[in-house]
Amino acid sequence: MPGRTPLLPPAEAQMPSAVSPIVDLDTGGVIALWAAAEPTGGPGGAPAVVDVARAALHAARRETSLPLVLRISAQSVIDAGSAGLAPLHEALRVAGRRPREVILTVEGGFAPGDRRRLLAALDGLRAIGYLVALGDVGTGHMPMDLAADAAPYLMVLSPRLVGRVPRDPRAEALGRSLAALARNVGAHVLVPEVSEEAQLAAVRSWEVRLAHGPLLKPGPSGRVHVPLPVPEEAPIAGMLGPRVQEMLLPAVTMDEHATAEEAIEAFGSEPSITSVILVDEYQRPRGSLDRSRFMLSVASRYGYALHGKKPAIRLADPPRTVPKTTPAIAAMQVAGRDNERVYDDLVVTDEMGRCMGILRVSDLIRQVSGQPGLAPSGPLNSPDGTSAAPDAARRHEVPYHVVPCHDVP
């Protein structure tokens, strides 16, 4: 059978081209080949038509039927059109490949006025049978809304972006967002140049299945070794329970100079009020009036006469504050530091130390006891090991009614 006329000079046809397997991270199988020649004539550092044809020929010599993923510059696609890609078409014919076995990854910048021409050229490539991909996503000079208009089969993240993962949390957040964007527009996601297991773990956390790079190159046996995912350990935050901000209740607050008589009126207006928090002008807690102790103090003999007109802070206890991000178990430890005030409400504060609300210990115990693996300990448990939460709840449910004794001498 007569040989075909070579498309490229023999010297150029033998130029090295990077070919690496694209691996399905879920199965460990190789599903395609990434073939990328060093760009020699492409605008913006992306391969031109001749470069792509050379990469296709080099990859085809591997005698594999796996699909090929080839890079090409967007400007070359715009300028050449479908007819101008004849060297690529011929290279595939020589290699015995069909367009539907090739994914053309378009990358590099283009002028805003050429957008329509690029979309028309991509439609032409699809009409021939090529699958179209967008490459260098994340750092390339290509508008993100092109993903909606071009309807790519595949989106390839930028190697420069992947190289910053996982050391740069912002780059990792960007990569996760781009992966989600690709899935939402109906495109597969490919992460290139994965070189470290930490990068691979990050890629897996983005729910990306396709990757290639030095870490996934075949070993001496010719097999591709895909590191297994590290089992996720239970986060410490989960072991410590929800944050107190999730169990927050509105606090009844009064000025720190309020009188005991005003506090009595506040407690008398609603039996469910368990505490009154005295705050300064910046809403920072300065004192805590527990309903039980405060009402007993003013209801005792001569109690109202002694305290009614005086500042209520005289009868207040120091507020037991917890930041809003405190886990439930840590909040229970704060509650258990003082045996005499185990069931006093905790005051939840924001970053500036201002009162955001209160946390009832009875609610805290119920929340923690309802989660497997979390158990209250210390003073919050009775000696027989049972929780004293019901007693606390009953104590707060008892309504107090104080009648001022104005005739007390």
C-alpha positions as CSV (number, residue, x, y, z in Angstrom):
1,M,0.0,0.0,0.0
2,P,1.6,3.3,-1.0
3,G,2.4,5.6,1.9
4,R,0.7,8.9,2.3
5,T,2.5,12.2,1.9
6,P,3.5,13.4,5.3
7,L,1.7,16.5,6.5
8,L,4.7,17.9,8.3
9,P,8.4,17.7,7.6
10,P,10.0,14.6,9.3
11,A,12.1,16.8,11.6
12,E,9.0,18.6,12.9
13,A,6.9,15.5,13.1
14,Q,9.4,14.1,15.6
15,M,9.3,17.1,17.9
16,P,8.3,16.2,21.4
17,S,4.8,16.7,22.6
18,A,3.5,16.3,26.1
19,V,1.1,13.4,26.3
20,S,-0.4,12.4,29.6
21,P,-3.4,10.3,30.6
22,I,-6.6,11.8,31.8
23,V,-7.8,9.8,34.7
24,D,-11.2,9.2,36.1
25,L,-10.6,9.7,39.9
26,D,-13.6,7.6,40.9
27,T,-12.6,4.5,38.9
28,G,-8.8,5.0,38.4
29,G,-9.2,4.3,34.7
30,V,-7.6,6.3,31.9
31,I,-10.4,7.7,29.7
32,A,-8.5,10.1,27.3
33,L,-5.1,11.5,26.4
34,W,-4.0,15.0,27.0
35,A,-1.8,16.0,24.0
36,A,-0.3,19.4,24.1
37,A,2.6,20.6,21.9
38,E,4.8,23.5,22.8
39,P,3.2,26.6,21.1
40,T,5.4,28.0,18.4
41,G,3.0,30.3,16.5
42,G,-0.1,30.7,18.6
43,P,-1.2,34.1,19.8
44,G,-1.0,34.7,23.5
45,G,1.1,31.5,24.1
46,A,-1.7,29.1,23.0
47,P,-1.0,26.6,20.3
48,A,-1.7,27.4,16.7
49,V,-3.1,25.1,14.1
50,V,0.2,23.5,13.1
51,D,1.1,23.0,16.8
52,V,-2.2,21.2,17.3
53,A,-1.7,19.0,14.2
54,R,1.8,18.0,15.5
55,A,0.4,17.1,18.9
56,A,-2.3,15.0,17.3
57,L,0.2,13.1,15.2
58,H,2.5,12.5,18.2
59,A,-0.4,11.2,20.4
60,A,-1.7,9.0,17.6
61,R,1.6,7.1,17.5
62,R,0.7,5.5,20.8
63,E,-1.7,3.2,19.0
64,T,-4.5,3.8,21.4
65,S,-8.2,4.4,20.7
66,L,-8.6,6.7,23.6
67,P,-10.1,10.2,22.8
68,L,-7.6,13.0,22.4
69,V,-7.8,16.4,24.2
70,L,-5.9,19.0,22.1
71,R,-5.3,22.7,22.9
72,I,-5.7,25.5,20.3
73,S,-5.8,29.2,20.6
74,A,-9.1,31.1,20.3
75,Q,-7.6,33.5,17.9
76,S,-6.5,30.7,15.6
77,V,-10.0,29.4,15.6
78,I,-11.4,32.9,14.8
79,D,-8.9,33.7,12.1
80,A,-8.8,30.3,10.4
81,G,-12.3,29.1,10.7
82,S,-13.2,25.5,9.9
83,A,-11.5,25.7,6.5
84,G,-8.3,27.1,8.0
85,L,-8.0,24.1,10.3
86,A,-7.2,21.8,7.3
87,P,-3.8,20.8,8.7
88,L,-5.6,19.5,11.8
89,H,-8.2,17.7,9.8
90,E,-5.4,16.1,7.6
91,A,-3.4,15.1,10.7
92,L,-6.3,13.3,12.1
93,R,-7.0,11.6,8.8
94,V,-3.3,10.4,8.6
95,A,-3.6,9.2,12.2
96,G,-6.8,7.3,11.5
97,R,-8.8,9.4,13.9
98,R,-12.3,10.9,13.5
99,P,-13.3,14.4,14.7
100,R,-15.8,12.9,17.3
101,E,-12.8,11.3,19.0
102,V,-11.1,14.7,19.6
103,I,-11.9,17.4,22.2
104,L,-10.6,20.8,21.0
105,T,-9.7,23.0,24.0
106,V,-10.0,26.6,23.0
107,E,-7.9,29.0,25.2
108,G,-6.3,32.4,25.1
109,G,-7.8,35.8,24.8
110,F,-9.7,37.4,21.9
111,A,-11.0,40.9,21.1
112,P,-14.5,41.6,22.4
113,G,-15.6,42.3,18.8
114,D,-14.6,38.8,17.8
115,R,-17.0,37.1,20.2
116,R,-19.6,36.3,17.5
117,R,-17.0,35.0,15.1
118,L,-15.6,32.7,17.8
119,L,-19.1,31.3,18.7
120,A,-19.7,30.8,14.9
121,A,-16.4,29.0,14.6
122,L,-17.2,26.8,17.6
123,D,-20.5,25.9,16.1
124,G,-18.7,25.0,12.8
125,L,-16.3,22.7,14.7
126,R,-19.2,21.0,16.4
127,A,-20.9,20.5,13.0
128,I,-17.8,18.7,11.8
129,G,-18.0,16.4,14.8
130,Y,-15.4,17.9,17.2
131,L,-16.2,18.2,20.9
132,V,-15.4,21.7,22.1
133,A,-13.9,22.7,25.5
134,L,-12.9,25.9,27.1
135,G,-9.3,25.9,28.6
136,D,-7.3,27.9,31.0
137,V,-10.4,28.7,33.0
138,G,-9.7,30.9,36.0
139,T,-6.7,32.9,34.8
140,G,-7.1,33.0,31.1
141,H,-8.4,36.1,29.4
142,M,-11.8,34.7,28.5
143,P,-15.1,36.0,29.9
144,M,-16.9,33.6,32.2
145,D,-20.3,34.2,30.5
146,L,-18.8,32.5,27.4
147,A,-19.4,29.2,29.2
148,A,-23.1,29.9,28.9
149,D,-23.0,30.9,25.2
150,A,-20.5,28.4,23.9
151,A,-22.1,25.4,25.7
152,P,-18.7,23.6,26.1
153,Y,-18.5,19.8,26.5
154,L,-15.6,20.3,28.9
155,M,-14.0,23.1,30.9
156,V,-10.3,22.8,31.8
157,L,-9.2,24.8,34.8
158,S,-6.0,26.9,34.6
159,P,-2.8,25.1,35.6
160,R,-1.6,28.3,37.3
161,L,-4.7,28.2,39.5
162,V,-4.3,24.6,40.3
163,G,-0.6,25.2,41.2
164,R,-1.7,27.5,44.0
165,V,-3.9,24.9,45.6
166,P,-4.1,24.1,48.5
167,R,-1.6,26.6,49.9
168,D,-3.8,29.5,48.9
169,P,-7.3,29.2,50.4
170,R,-8.6,31.9,48.0
171,A,-7.3,30.0,45.0
172,E,-9.0,26.9,46.3
173,A,-12.3,28.7,46.8
174,L,-12.0,30.0,43.2
175,G,-11.4,26.5,41.9
176,R,-14.3,25.1,43.8
177,S,-16.6,27.9,42.4
178,L,-15.4,27.3,38.8
179,A,-16.0,23.6,39.2
180,A,-19.5,24.3,40.4
181,L,-20.0,26.7,37.5
182,A,-19.0,24.1,34.9
183,R,-21.4,21.5,36.4
184,N,-24.2,24.0,36.4
185,V,-23.8,24.8,32.7
186,G,-23.7,21.1,31.8
187,A,-20.0,20.8,31.2
188,H,-17.5,18.2,32.5
189,V,-14.5,19.5,34.5
190,L,-10.9,18.6,34.0
191,V,-8.2,19.7,36.4
192,P,-4.7,19.7,34.8
193,E,-1.2,19.5,36.2
194,V,-2.0,17.8,39.5
195,S,1.4,17.1,41.1
196,E,0.7,16.7,44.8
197,E,-1.7,14.5,46.8
198,A,-2.9,17.6,48.7
199,Q,-4.0,19.0,45.3
200,L,-5.7,15.8,44.5
201,A,-7.6,15.9,47.8
202,A,-8.8,19.4,47.1
203,V,-9.9,18.4,43.6
204,R,-11.9,15.5,45.0
205,S,-13.5,17.9,47.5
206,W,-14.7,20.0,44.4
207,E,-16.5,16.9,43.2
208,V,-14.3,16.8,40.1
209,R,-13.7,13.4,38.5
210,L,-11.2,14.1,35.7
211,A,-7.6,15.1,36.2
212,H,-4.1,14.7,34.7
213,G,-0.6,15.6,35.8
214,P,2.7,14.3,37.1
215,L,1.0,12.6,40.1
216,L,-1.2,10.6,37.7
217,K,1.5,9.5,35.2
218,P,2.0,5.8,34.5
219,G,4.7,4.0,36.6
220,P,7.3,1.6,35.4
221,S,4.6,-1.1,35.0
222,G,2.7,1.2,32.6
223,R,-0.2,1.4,35.1
224,V,-1.6,4.7,36.5
225,H,-1.6,4.8,40.3
226,V,-4.4,6.9,41.7
227,P,-3.9,7.7,45.4
228,L,-6.9,6.7,47.4
229,P,-8.9,9.4,49.1
230,V,-8.0,9.9,52.8
231,P,-11.0,9.1,55.0
232,E,-12.5,12.2,56.4
233,E,-12.2,12.5,60.2
234,A,-15.1,13.8,62.1
235,P,-14.5,17.5,62.5
236,I,-13.8,18.8,66.0
237,A,-16.7,21.2,65.7
238,G,-19.1,18.4,65.1
239,M,-17.8,16.6,68.2
240,L,-18.3,19.7,70.3
241,G,-21.9,20.2,69.2
242,P,-23.6,23.2,67.5
243,R,-22.5,26.8,68.2
244,V,-24.5,28.7,70.8
245,Q,-25.6,31.2,68.2
246,E,-27.9,28.5,66.9
247,M,-29.7,28.2,70.3
248,L,-29.8,32.0,71.0
249,L,-32.9,33.5,72.7
250,P,-33.7,37.2,72.9
251,A,-32.5,38.8,76.1
252,V,-34.4,41.2,78.3
253,T,-32.0,44.0,78.8
254,M,-32.1,47.1,81.0
255,D,-29.7,49.9,81.6
256,E,-27.1,49.2,84.3
257,H,-28.5,52.0,86.4
258,A,-32.1,50.6,86.4
259,T,-33.6,50.2,89.8
260,A,-34.7,47.0,91.4
261,E,-38.3,48.2,91.1
262,E,-38.0,48.4,87.3
263,A,-36.5,44.9,87.3
264,I,-39.5,43.6,89.3
265,E,-41.9,45.1,86.8
266,A,-39.9,43.4,84.0
267,F,-40.1,40.0,85.6
268,G,-43.8,40.5,86.6
269,S,-44.8,41.3,83.0
270,E,-43.9,37.8,81.7
271,P,-43.5,34.7,83.8
272,S,-41.3,33.1,81.2
273,I,-38.5,35.6,81.7
274,T,-35.7,33.8,83.4
275,S,-33.1,36.6,83.6
276,V,-32.6,40.3,83.1
277,I,-29.3,41.5,81.7
278,L,-28.0,44.9,82.8
279,V,-26.0,46.5,80.0
280,D,-24.0,49.7,79.6
281,E,-24.5,52.3,76.9
282,Y,-22.7,50.1,74.4
283,Q,-24.9,47.1,75.1
284,R,-22.1,45.3,76.9
285,P,-23.4,43.1,79.8
286,R,-22.5,44.4,83.2
287,G,-24.7,42.3,85.4
288,S,-27.2,39.4,85.4
289,L,-30.3,39.2,87.5
290,D,-31.4,35.6,87.9
291,R,-35.1,35.4,88.4
292,S,-35.1,33.0,91.3
293,R,-32.4,34.7,93.4
294,F,-33.5,38.3,92.6
295,M,-37.2,37.7,93.4
296,L,-36.4,35.9,96.6
297,S,-34.2,38.8,97.7
298,V,-36.9,41.4,97.1
299,A,-39.7,39.2,98.4
300,S,-38.0,38.5,101.7
301,R,-38.8,40.5,104.9
302,Y,-38.0,44.2,104.3
303,G,-36.5,43.2,100.9
304,Y,-38.5,45.6,98.8
305,A,-38.0,48.4,101.2
306,L,-34.2,47.8,101.2
307,H,-33.8,47.3,97.5
308,G,-36.8,48.7,95.6
309,K,-35.5,52.2,95.0
310,K,-31.9,51.2,94.8
311,P,-30.0,50.2,91.6
312,A,-30.7,46.6,90.7
313,I,-27.1,45.9,89.9
314,R,-26.6,45.7,93.7
315,L,-28.4,42.3,93.5
316,A,-26.9,41.3,90.2
317,D,-24.3,38.6,89.6
318,P,-21.4,39.0,87.2
319,P,-22.6,38.0,83.7
320,R,-21.4,34.6,82.4
321,T,-20.6,35.5,78.8
322,V,-19.8,33.2,75.9
323,P,-18.9,34.3,72.4
324,K,-21.5,33.4,69.7
325,T,-19.1,30.9,68.1
326,T,-18.7,28.9,71.3
327,P,-19.5,25.2,70.8
328,A,-22.2,23.6,73.0
329,I,-19.8,21.5,75.0
330,A,-17.6,24.4,75.7
331,A,-20.7,26.5,76.8
332,M,-21.6,23.7,79.2
333,Q,-18.2,23.8,80.7
334,V,-18.6,27.5,81.3
335,A,-22.0,26.8,82.9
336,G,-20.5,24.2,85.3
337,R,-17.7,26.4,86.7
338,D,-19.9,27.7,89.5
339,N,-22.0,25.1,91.3
340,E,-24.3,27.7,92.7
341,R,-25.0,29.2,89.3
342,V,-25.1,26.1,87.1
343,Y,-28.5,26.9,85.7
344,D,-28.1,30.6,85.3
345,D,-28.6,31.9,81.7
346,L,-25.5,32.4,79.7
347,V,-25.1,35.7,77.9
348,V,-24.1,35.4,74.3
349,T,-21.9,38.2,73.0
350,D,-20.7,39.3,69.5
351,E,-17.2,40.2,68.4
352,M,-17.4,43.6,70.2
353,G,-18.6,42.0,73.5
354,R,-22.2,43.3,73.0
355,C,-25.1,41.3,74.3
356,M,-26.8,39.3,71.5
357,G,-29.1,37.3,73.6
358,I,-29.2,34.6,76.3
359,L,-28.7,30.8,76.3
360,R,-30.7,28.8,78.7
361,V,-28.8,25.9,80.1
362,S,-31.8,23.7,80.0
363,D,-32.1,24.2,76.3
364,L,-28.3,23.6,76.0
365,I,-28.6,20.2,77.8
366,R,-31.5,19.1,75.7
367,Q,-29.6,20.0,72.5
368,V,-26.5,18.2,73.5
369,S,-28.3,15.1,74.8
370,G,-30.1,14.8,71.5
371,Q,-26.8,14.3,69.5
372,P,-25.0,11.0,69.5
373,G,-21.5,11.2,70.9
374,L,-22.1,14.3,73.0
375,A,-22.7,13.9,76.7
376,P,-22.7,16.6,79.4
377,S,-20.3,16.0,82.3
378,G,-19.4,17.5,85.6
379,P,-21.8,19.6,87.7
380,L,-24.5,19.5,85.0
381,N,-25.1,15.8,85.8
382,S,-26.6,14.5,89.0
383,P,-24.6,12.0,91.1
384,D,-26.5,9.1,89.7
385,G,-25.4,10.2,86.2
386,T,-28.8,11.5,85.1
387,S,-29.1,15.0,83.7
388,A,-30.6,17.6,85.9
389,A,-32.1,19.5,83.0
390,P,-35.8,18.7,83.9
391,D,-35.2,20.2,87.3
392,A,-33.7,23.3,85.8
393,A,-36.6,23.6,83.4
394,R,-39.2,23.3,86.2
395,R,-37.3,25.8,88.3
396,H,-37.6,28.4,85.5
397,E,-41.2,27.6,84.9
398,V,-42.3,28.6,88.4
399,P,-44.0,32.1,88.2
400,Y,-43.1,34.6,90.9
401,H,-45.5,37.4,91.9
402,V,-44.2,40.1,94.2
403,V,-46.5,42.5,96.0
404,P,-44.6,45.7,97.1
405,C,-44.9,46.2,100.8
406,H,-45.2,50.0,101.0
407,D,-46.4,49.9,104.6
408,V,-43.3,48.3,105.9
409,P,-41.6,50.7,108.3
